[in-house]
Amino acid sequence: MQSYQLLLKEFLMGRVYDYRIELKYSQERMAEALHISPRSYVDLEHGKYFFSASTFIFFLSTLPEKESLQLLKELRAFIERIDQNDSS
């Protein structure tokens, strides 16, 4: 279970950073959008903190619908690859 969490954390860390840059948000603005403190956001971006379910929902809501759906598709494919590797 822990390896799953680490892999998901790495996957989402990269995505949240990329989207923050794409949206031209400061770390403070992204923290505001996610309804977390700026310190928590910095920790999230640097892998010291992992998304809660509510933070993830707020993250999805910052994205245009098409990008939000794309991220969910990428996440599903990522999880399927992990499952396949675990069963091998």
PDB file as gemmi writes it, atoms N, CA and C in Angstrom:
CRYST1    1.000    1.000    1.000  90.00  90.00  90.00 P 1                      
ATOM      1  N   MET A   1       0.818  -1.190   0.000  1.00  0.00           N  
ATOM      2  CA  MET A   1       0.000   0.000   0.000  1.00  0.00           C  
ATOM      3  C   MET A   1       0.864   1.257   0.000  1.00  0.00           C  
ATOM      4  N   GLN A   2       1.947   1.235   0.756  1.00  0.00           N  
ATOM      5  CA  GLN A   2       2.786   2.424   0.836  1.00  0.00           C  
ATOM      6  C   GLN A   2       3.411   2.753  -0.519  1.00  0.00           C  
ATOM      7  N   SER A   3       3.827   1.741  -1.284  1.00  0.00           N  
ATOM      8  CA  SER A   3       4.416   2.021  -2.596  1.00  0.00           C  
ATOM      9  C   SER A   3       3.382   2.672  -3.512  1.00  0.00           C  
ATOM     10  N   TYR A   4       2.126   2.254  -3.411  1.00  0.00           N  
ATOM     11  CA  TYR A   4       1.042   2.876  -4.156  1.00  0.00           C  
ATOM     12  C   TYR A   4       0.970   4.358  -3.833  1.00  0.00           C  
ATOM     13  N   GLN A   5       0.990   4.685  -2.553  1.00  0.00           N  
ATOM     14  CA  GLN A   5       0.892   6.073  -2.132  1.00  0.00           C  
ATOM     15  C   GLN A   5       2.075   6.883  -2.634  1.00  0.00           C  
ATOM     16  N   LEU A   6       3.267   6.323  -2.571  1.00  0.00           N  
ATOM     17  CA  LEU A   6       4.447   7.040  -3.056  1.00  0.00           C  
ATOM     18  C   LEU A   6       4.370   7.298  -4.547  1.00  0.00           C  
ATOM     19  N   LEU A   7       3.935   6.296  -5.300  1.00  0.00           N  
ATOM     20  CA  LEU A   7       3.816   6.466  -6.747  1.00  0.00           C  
ATOM     21  C   LEU A   7       2.744   7.497  -7.102  1.00  0.00           C  
ATOM     22  N   LEU A   8       1.614   7.437  -6.416  1.00  0.00           N  
ATOM     23  CA  LEU A   8       0.559   8.416  -6.666  1.00  0.00           C  
ATOM     24  C   LEU A   8       1.010   9.815  -6.278  1.00  0.00           C  
ATOM     25  N   LYS A   9       1.740   9.914  -5.181  1.00  0.00           N  
ATOM     26  CA  LYS A   9       2.236  11.215  -4.747  1.00  0.00           C  
ATOM     27  C   LYS A   9       3.162  11.808  -5.803  1.00  0.00           C  
ATOM     28  N   GLU A  10       4.067  11.002  -6.332  1.00  0.00           N  
ATOM     29  CA  GLU A  10       4.976  11.474  -7.375  1.00  0.00           C  
ATOM     30  C   GLU A  10       4.211  11.895  -8.632  1.00  0.00           C  
ATOM     31  N   PHE A  11       3.244  11.092  -9.010  1.00  0.00           N  
ATOM     32  CA  PHE A  11       2.433  11.390 -10.189  1.00  0.00           C  
ATOM     33  C   PHE A  11       1.731  12.735 -10.029  1.00  0.00           C  
ATOM     34  N   LEU A  12       1.067  12.921  -8.897  1.00  0.00           N  
ATOM     35  CA  LEU A  12       0.286  14.136  -8.689  1.00  0.00           C  
ATOM     36  C   LEU A  12       1.152  15.348  -8.391  1.00  0.00           C  
ATOM     37  N   MET A  13       2.280  15.157  -7.729  1.00  0.00           N  
ATOM     38  CA  MET A  13       3.198  16.271  -7.463  1.00  0.00           C  
ATOM     39  C   MET A  13       3.596  16.963  -8.764  1.00  0.00           C  
ATOM     40  N   GLY A  14       3.981  16.157  -9.723  1.00  0.00           N  
ATOM     41  CA  GLY A  14       4.383  16.710 -11.012  1.00  0.00           C  
ATOM     42  C   GLY A  14       3.246  17.420 -11.708  1.00  0.00           C  
ATOM     43  N   ARG A  15       2.063  16.838 -11.631  1.00  0.00           N  
ATOM     44  CA  ARG A  15       0.908  17.438 -12.305  1.00  0.00           C  
ATOM     45  C   ARG A  15       0.516  18.769 -11.668  1.00  0.00           C  
ATOM     46  N   VAL A  16       0.498  18.823 -10.343  1.00  0.00           N  
ATOM     47  CA  VAL A  16       0.072  20.059  -9.682  1.00  0.00           C  
ATOM     48  C   VAL A  16       1.059  21.179  -9.977  1.00  0.00           C  
ATOM     49  N   TYR A  17       2.335  20.868  -9.994  1.00  0.00           N  
ATOM     50  CA  TYR A  17       3.342  21.882 -10.321  1.00  0.00           C  
ATOM     51  C   TYR A  17       3.168  22.353 -11.763  1.00  0.00           C  
ATOM     52  N   ASP A  18       3.045  21.387 -12.688  1.00  0.00           N  
ATOM     53  CA  ASP A  18       2.890  21.743 -14.106  1.00  0.00           C  
ATOM     54  C   ASP A  18       1.663  22.625 -14.335  1.00  0.00           C  
ATOM     55  N   TYR A  19       0.541  22.266 -13.701  1.00  0.00           N  
ATOM     56  CA  TYR A  19      -0.671  23.057 -13.877  1.00  0.00           C  
ATOM     57  C   TYR A  19      -0.536  24.434 -13.230  1.00  0.00           C  
ATOM     58  N   ARG A  20       0.143  24.512 -12.094  1.00  0.00           N  
ATOM     59  CA  ARG A  20       0.343  25.820 -11.462  1.00  0.00           C  
ATOM     60  C   ARG A  20       1.107  26.746 -12.407  1.00  0.00           C  
ATOM     61  N   ILE A  21       2.149  26.212 -13.012  1.00  0.00           N  
ATOM     62  CA  ILE A  21       2.948  27.006 -13.953  1.00  0.00           C  
ATOM     63  C   ILE A  21       2.110  27.372 -15.180  1.00  0.00           C  
ATOM     64  N   GLU A  22       1.377  26.398 -15.703  1.00  0.00           N  
ATOM     65  CA  GLU A  22       0.532  26.640 -16.878  1.00  0.00           C  
ATOM     66  C   GLU A  22      -0.521  27.713 -16.592  1.00  0.00           C  
ATOM     67  N   LEU A  23      -1.093  27.685 -15.397  1.00  0.00           N  
ATOM     68  CA  LEU A  23      -2.115  28.660 -15.017  1.00  0.00           C  
ATOM     69  C   LEU A  23      -1.517  30.013 -14.616  1.00  0.00           C  
ATOM     70  N   LYS A  24      -0.180  30.033 -14.522  1.00  0.00           N  
ATOM     71  CA  LYS A  24       0.543  31.246 -14.108  1.00  0.00           C  
ATOM     72  C   LYS A  24       0.140  31.690 -12.699  1.00  0.00           C  
ATOM     73  N   TYR A  25      -0.058  30.688 -11.828  1.00  0.00           N  
ATOM     74  CA  TYR A  25      -0.404  30.951 -10.437  1.00  0.00           C  
ATOM     75  C   TYR A  25       0.861  30.972  -9.598  1.00  0.00           C  
ATOM     76  N   SER A  26       0.897  31.849  -8.620  1.00  0.00           N  
ATOM     77  CA  SER A  26       1.955  31.788  -7.609  1.00  0.00           C  
ATOM     78  C   SER A  26       1.620  30.620  -6.683  1.00  0.00           C  
ATOM     79  N   GLN A  27       2.564  30.243  -5.857  1.00  0.00           N  
ATOM     80  CA  GLN A  27       2.285  29.187  -4.881  1.00  0.00           C  
ATOM     81  C   GLN A  27       1.168  29.625  -3.937  1.00  0.00           C  
ATOM     82  N   GLU A  28       1.167  30.889  -3.580  1.00  0.00           N  
ATOM     83  CA  GLU A  28       0.131  31.404  -2.682  1.00  0.00           C  
ATOM     84  C   GLU A  28      -1.250  31.331  -3.333  1.00  0.00           C  
ATOM     85  N   ARG A  29      -1.320  31.694  -4.613  1.00  0.00           N  
ATOM     86  CA  ARG A  29      -2.605  31.644  -5.328  1.00  0.00           C  
ATOM     87  C   ARG A  29      -3.090  30.209  -5.476  1.00  0.00           C  
ATOM     88  N   MET A  30      -2.177  29.286  -5.744  1.00  0.00           N  
ATOM     89  CA  MET A  30      -2.561  27.882  -5.868  1.00  0.00           C  
ATOM     90  C   MET A  30      -3.046  27.354  -4.521  1.00  0.00           C  
ATOM     91  N   ALA A  31      -2.380  27.731  -3.448  1.00  0.00           N  
ATOM     92  CA  ALA A  31      -2.811  27.320  -2.106  1.00  0.00           C  
ATOM     93  C   ALA A  31      -4.227  27.820  -1.842  1.00  0.00           C  
ATOM     94  N   GLU A  32      -4.479  29.046  -2.226  1.00  0.00           N  
ATOM     95  CA  GLU A  32      -5.811  29.625  -2.055  1.00  0.00           C  
ATOM     96  C   GLU A  32      -6.848  28.822  -2.845  1.00  0.00           C  
ATOM     97  N   ALA A  33      -6.526  28.469  -4.078  1.00  0.00           N  
ATOM     98  CA  ALA A  33      -7.439  27.700  -4.921  1.00  0.00           C  
ATOM     99  C   ALA A  33      -7.715  26.317  -4.339  1.00  0.00           C  
ATOM    100  N   LEU A  34      -6.723  25.749  -3.652  1.00  0.00           N  
ATOM    101  CA  LEU A  34      -6.859  24.407  -3.068  1.00  0.00           C  
ATOM    102  C   LEU A  34      -7.409  24.443  -1.649  1.00  0.00           C  
ATOM    103  N   HIS A  35      -7.605  25.647  -1.129  1.00  0.00           N  
ATOM    104  CA  HIS A  35      -8.128  25.825   0.233  1.00  0.00           C  
ATOM    105  C   HIS A  35      -7.204  25.223   1.286  1.00  0.00           C  
ATOM    106  N   ILE A  36      -5.900  25.445   1.080  1.00  0.00           N  
ATOM    107  CA  ILE A  36      -4.903  25.024   2.050  1.00  0.00           C  
ATOM    108  C   ILE A  36      -3.976  26.207   2.312  1.00  0.00           C  
ATOM    109  N   SER A  37      -3.167  26.091   3.339  1.00  0.00           N  
ATOM    110  CA  SER A  37      -2.243  27.174   3.656  1.00  0.00           C  
ATOM    111  C   SER A  37      -1.108  27.200   2.632  1.00  0.00           C  
ATOM    112  N   PRO A  38      -0.488  28.374   2.448  1.00  0.00           N  
ATOM    113  CA  PRO A  38       0.661  28.439   1.541  1.00  0.00           C  
ATOM    114  C   PRO A  38       1.765  27.449   1.946  1.00  0.00           C  
ATOM    115  N   ARG A  39       2.003  27.299   3.232  1.00  0.00           N  
ATOM    116  CA  ARG A  39       3.023  26.355   3.709  1.00  0.00           C  
ATOM    117  C   ARG A  39       2.664  24.921   3.307  1.00  0.00           C  
ATOM    118  N   SER A  40       1.388  24.571   3.464  1.00  0.00           N  
ATOM    119  CA  SER A  40       0.947  23.228   3.062  1.00  0.00           C  
ATOM    120  C   SER A  40       1.127  23.021   1.569  1.00  0.00           C  
ATOM    121  N   TYR A  41       0.859  24.073   0.788  1.00  0.00           N  
ATOM    122  CA  TYR A  41       1.039  23.940  -0.658  1.00  0.00           C  
ATOM    123  C   TYR A  41       2.505  23.712  -1.003  1.00  0.00           C  
ATOM    124  N   VAL A  42       3.391  24.473  -0.395  1.00  0.00           N  
ATOM    125  CA  VAL A  42       4.827  24.299  -0.653  1.00  0.00           C  
ATOM    126  C   VAL A  42       5.227  22.865  -0.292  1.00  0.00           C  
ATOM    127  N   ASP A  43       4.737  22.380   0.842  1.00  0.00           N  
ATOM    128  CA  ASP A  43       5.033  21.005   1.246  1.00  0.00           C  
ATOM    129  C   ASP A  43       4.468  20.002   0.243  1.00  0.00           C  
ATOM    130  N   LEU A  44       3.277  20.276  -0.280  1.00  0.00           N  
ATOM    131  CA  LEU A  44       2.675  19.387  -1.276  1.00  0.00           C  
ATOM    132  C   LEU A  44       3.528  19.357  -2.538  1.00  0.00           C  
ATOM    133  N   GLU A  45       3.934  20.529  -2.998  1.00  0.00           N  
ATOM    134  CA  GLU A  45       4.717  20.613  -4.228  1.00  0.00           C  
ATOM    135  C   GLU A  45       6.077  19.942  -4.076  1.00  0.00           C  
ATOM    136  N   HIS A  46       6.611  19.918  -2.868  1.00  0.00           N  
ATOM    137  CA  HIS A  46       7.919  19.309  -2.628  1.00  0.00           C  
ATOM    138  C   HIS A  46       7.831  17.885  -2.087  1.00  0.00           C  
ATOM    139  N   GLY A  47       6.623  17.329  -2.043  1.00  0.00           N  
ATOM    140  CA  GLY A  47       6.455  15.930  -1.668  1.00  0.00           C  
ATOM    141  C   GLY A  47       6.435  15.646  -0.184  1.00  0.00           C  
ATOM    142  N   LYS A  48       6.341  16.672   0.640  1.00  0.00           N  
ATOM    143  CA  LYS A  48       6.292  16.453   2.088  1.00  0.00           C  
ATOM    144  C   LYS A  48       4.863  16.236   2.567  1.00  0.00           C  
ATOM    145  N   TYR A  49       3.908  16.550   1.725  1.00  0.00           N  
ATOM    146  CA  TYR A  49       2.489  16.494   2.049  1.00  0.00           C  
ATOM    147  C   TYR A  49       1.801  15.831   0.872  1.00  0.00           C  
ATOM    148  N   PHE A  50       0.761  15.057   1.132  1.00  0.00           N  
ATOM    149  CA  PHE A  50       0.023  14.410   0.056  1.00  0.00           C  
ATOM    150  C   PHE A  50      -1.391  14.966   0.014  1.00  0.00           C  
ATOM    151  N   PHE A  51      -1.997  14.942  -1.147  1.00  0.00           N  
ATOM    152  CA  PHE A  51      -3.363  15.417  -1.314  1.00  0.00           C  
ATOM    153  C   PHE A  51      -4.327  14.714  -0.364  1.00  0.00           C  
ATOM    154  N   SER A  52      -5.172  15.487   0.274  1.00  0.00           N  
ATOM    155  CA  SER A  52      -6.350  14.906   0.903  1.00  0.00           C  
ATOM    156  C   SER A  52      -7.390  14.801  -0.209  1.00  0.00           C  
ATOM    157  N   ALA A  53      -8.459  14.090   0.053  1.00  0.00           N  
ATOM    158  CA  ALA A  53      -9.513  13.975  -0.967  1.00  0.00           C  
ATOM    159  C   ALA A  53     -10.072  15.349  -1.316  1.00  0.00           C  
ATOM    160  N   SER A  54     -10.306  16.185  -0.302  1.00  0.00           N  
ATOM    161  CA  SER A  54     -10.880  17.501  -0.588  1.00  0.00           C  
ATOM    162  C   SER A  54      -9.896  18.385  -1.359  1.00  0.00           C  
ATOM    163  N   THR A  55      -8.606  18.309  -1.034  1.00  0.00           N  
ATOM    164  CA  THR A  55      -7.612  19.094  -1.769  1.00  0.00           C  
ATOM    165  C   THR A  55      -7.559  18.650  -3.223  1.00  0.00           C  
ATOM    166  N   PHE A  56      -7.644  17.349  -3.451  1.00  0.00           N  
ATOM    167  CA  PHE A  56      -7.640  16.838  -4.821  1.00  0.00           C  
ATOM    168  C   PHE A  56      -8.863  17.345  -5.591  1.00  0.00           C  
ATOM    169  N   ILE A  57     -10.018  17.360  -4.946  1.00  0.00           N  
ATOM    170  CA  ILE A  57     -11.233  17.861  -5.600  1.00  0.00           C  
ATOM    171  C   ILE A  57     -11.071  19.341  -5.946  1.00  0.00           C  
ATOM    172  N   PHE A  58     -10.529  20.119  -5.016  1.00  0.00           N  
ATOM    173  CA  PHE A  58     -10.306  21.535  -5.306  1.00  0.00           C  
ATOM    174  C   PHE A  58      -9.292  21.696  -6.444  1.00  0.00           C  
ATOM    175  N   PHE A  59      -8.277  20.822  -6.480  1.00  0.00           N  
ATOM    176  CA  PHE A  59      -7.313  20.880  -7.579  1.00  0.00           C  
ATOM    177  C   PHE A  59      -8.010  20.629  -8.910  1.00  0.00           C  
ATOM    178  N   LEU A  60      -8.833  19.597  -8.973  1.00  0.00           N  
ATOM    179  CA  LEU A  60      -9.562  19.316 -10.213  1.00  0.00           C  
ATOM    180  C   LEU A  60     -10.447  20.493 -10.618  1.00  0.00           C  
ATOM    181  N   SER A  61     -11.016  21.162  -9.623  1.00  0.00           N  
ATOM    182  CA  SER A  61     -11.911  22.276  -9.941  1.00  0.00           C  
ATOM    183  C   SER A  61     -11.173  23.514 -10.450  1.00  0.00           C  
ATOM    184  N   THR A  62      -9.847  23.577 -10.252  1.00  0.00           N  
ATOM    185  CA  THR A  62      -9.081  24.711 -10.790  1.00  0.00           C  
ATOM    186  C   THR A  62      -8.833  24.549 -12.285  1.00  0.00           C  
ATOM    187  N   LEU A  63      -8.995  23.334 -12.773  1.00  0.00           N  
ATOM    188  CA  LEU A  63      -8.685  23.040 -14.171  1.00  0.00           C  
ATOM    189  C   LEU A  63      -9.914  23.184 -15.056  1.00  0.00           C  
ATOM    190  N   PRO A  64      -9.693  23.538 -16.306  1.00  0.00           N  
ATOM    191  CA  PRO A  64     -10.813  23.484 -17.252  1.00  0.00           C  
ATOM    192  C   PRO A  64     -11.320  22.036 -17.318  1.00  0.00           C  
ATOM    193  N   GLU A  65     -12.592  21.875 -17.592  1.00  0.00           N  
ATOM    194  CA  GLU A  65     -13.208  20.543 -17.570  1.00  0.00           C  
ATOM    195  C   GLU A  65     -12.445  19.533 -18.425  1.00  0.00           C  
ATOM    196  N   LYS A  66     -12.038  19.930 -19.597  1.00  0.00           N  
ATOM    197  CA  LYS A  66     -11.326  19.015 -20.501  1.00  0.00           C  
ATOM    198  C   LYS A  66     -10.009  18.540 -19.870  1.00  0.00           C  
ATOM    199  N   GLU A  67      -9.284  19.451 -19.237  1.00  0.00           N  
ATOM    200  CA  GLU A  67      -8.020  19.083 -18.600  1.00  0.00           C  
ATOM    201  C   GLU A  67      -8.247  18.236 -17.353  1.00  0.00           C  
ATOM    202  N   SER A  68      -9.316  18.523 -16.635  1.00  0.00           N  
ATOM    203  CA  SER A  68      -9.656  17.739 -15.462  1.00  0.00           C  
ATOM    204  C   SER A  68      -9.956  16.288 -15.857  1.00  0.00           C  
ATOM    205  N   LEU A  69     -10.732  16.124 -16.916  1.00  0.00           N  
ATOM    206  CA  LEU A  69     -11.036  14.775 -17.405  1.00  0.00           C  
ATOM    207  C   LEU A  69      -9.778  14.078 -17.920  1.00  0.00           C  
ATOM    208  N   GLN A  70      -8.914  14.826 -18.584  1.00  0.00           N  
ATOM    209  CA  GLN A  70      -7.659  14.249 -19.078  1.00  0.00           C  
ATOM    210  C   GLN A  70      -6.799  13.765 -17.917  1.00  0.00           C  
ATOM    211  N   LEU A  71      -6.719  14.567 -16.863  1.00  0.00           N  
ATOM    212  CA  LEU A  71      -5.944  14.163 -15.688  1.00  0.00           C  
ATOM    213  C   LEU A  71      -6.510  12.887 -15.075  1.00  0.00           C  
ATOM    214  N   LEU A  72      -7.818  12.786 -14.981  1.00  0.00           N  
ATOM    215  CA  LEU A  72      -8.435  11.577 -14.426  1.00  0.00           C  
ATOM    216  C   LEU A  72      -8.155  10.357 -15.311  1.00  0.00           C  
ATOM    217  N   LYS A  73      -8.156  10.550 -16.621  1.00  0.00           N  
ATOM    218  CA  LYS A  73      -7.826   9.445 -17.532  1.00  0.00           C  
ATOM    219  C   LYS A  73      -6.368   9.014 -17.346  1.00  0.00           C  
ATOM    220  N   GLU A  74      -5.470   9.995 -17.219  1.00  0.00           N  
ATOM    221  CA  GLU A  74      -4.060   9.681 -16.999  1.00  0.00           C  
ATOM    222  C   GLU A  74      -3.875   8.964 -15.670  1.00  0.00           C  
ATOM    223  N   LEU A  75      -4.597   9.399 -14.661  1.00  0.00           N  
ATOM    224  CA  LEU A  75      -4.514   8.773 -13.349  1.00  0.00           C  
ATOM    225  C   LEU A  75      -5.013   7.336 -13.407  1.00  0.00           C  
ATOM    226  N   ARG A  76      -6.107   7.108 -14.108  1.00  0.00           N  
ATOM    227  CA  ARG A  76      -6.638   5.749 -14.253  1.00  0.00           C  
ATOM    228  C   ARG A  76      -5.623   4.851 -14.972  1.00  0.00           C  
ATOM    229  N   ALA A  77      -5.033   5.336 -16.046  1.00  0.00           N  
ATOM    230  CA  ALA A  77      -4.036   4.555 -16.787  1.00  0.00           C  
ATOM    231  C   ALA A  77      -2.817   4.273 -15.912  1.00  0.00           C  
ATOM    232  N   PHE A  78      -2.413   5.262 -15.133  1.00  0.00           N  
ATOM    233  CA  PHE A  78      -1.279   5.106 -14.224  1.00  0.00           C  
ATOM    234  C   PHE A  78      -1.557   4.002 -13.208  1.00  0.00           C  
ATOM    235  N   ILE A  79      -2.742   4.014 -12.611  1.00  0.00           N  
ATOM    236  CA  ILE A  79      -3.120   3.000 -11.622  1.00  0.00           C  
ATOM    237  C   ILE A  79      -3.195   1.628 -12.269  1.00  0.00           C  
ATOM    238  N   GLU A  80      -3.716   1.553 -13.473  1.00  0.00           N  
ATOM    239  CA  GLU A  80      -3.796   0.263 -14.177  1.00  0.00           C  
ATOM    240  C   GLU A  80      -2.397  -0.303 -14.431  1.00  0.00           C  
ATOM    241  N   ARG A  81      -1.435   0.586 -14.781  1.00  0.00           N  
ATOM    242  CA  ARG A  81      -0.061   0.123 -14.985  1.00  0.00           C  
ATOM    243  C   ARG A  81       0.538  -0.405 -13.687  1.00  0.00           C  
ATOM    244  N   ILE A  82       0.277   0.270 -12.588  1.00  0.00           N  
ATOM    245  CA  ILE A  82       0.769  -0.197 -11.299  1.00  0.00           C  
ATOM    246  C   ILE A  82       0.184  -1.559 -10.980  1.00  0.00           C  
ATOM    247  N   ASP A  83      -1.125  -1.711 -11.186  1.00  0.00           N  
ATOM    248  CA  ASP A  83      -1.802  -2.987 -10.921  1.00  0.00           C  
ATOM    249  C   ASP A  83      -1.210  -4.104 -11.776  1.00  0.00           C  
ATOM    250  N   GLN A  84      -0.941  -3.819 -13.037  1.00  0.00           N  
ATOM    251  CA  GLN A  84      -0.365  -4.824 -13.928  1.00  0.00           C  
ATOM    252  C   GLN A  84       1.024  -5.224 -13.470  1.00  0.00           C  
ATOM    253  N   ASN A  85       1.828  -4.250 -13.041  1.00  0.00           N  
ATOM    254  CA  ASN A  85       3.176  -4.550 -12.555  1.00  0.00           C  
ATOM    255  C   ASN A  85       3.134  -5.347 -11.265  1.00  0.00           C  
ATOM    256  N   ASP A  86       2.171  -5.061 -10.415  1.00  0.00           N  
ATOM    257  CA  ASP A  86       2.035  -5.788  -9.148  1.00  0.00           C  
ATOM    258  C   ASP A  86       1.602  -7.234  -9.365  1.00  0.00           C  
ATOM    259  N   SER A  87       0.803  -7.481 -10.419  1.00  0.00           N  
ATOM    260  CA  SER A  87       0.327  -8.830 -10.665  1.00  0.00           C  
ATOM    261  C   SER A  87       1.324  -9.671 -11.461  1.00  0.00           C  
ATOM    262  N   SER A  88       2.363  -9.038 -11.984  1.00  0.00           N  
ATOM    263  CA  SER A  88       3.368  -9.768 -12.777  1.00  0.00           C  
ATOM    264  C   SER A  88       4.370 -10.474 -11.894  1.00  0.00           C  
TER     265      SER A  88                                                      
END                                                                             
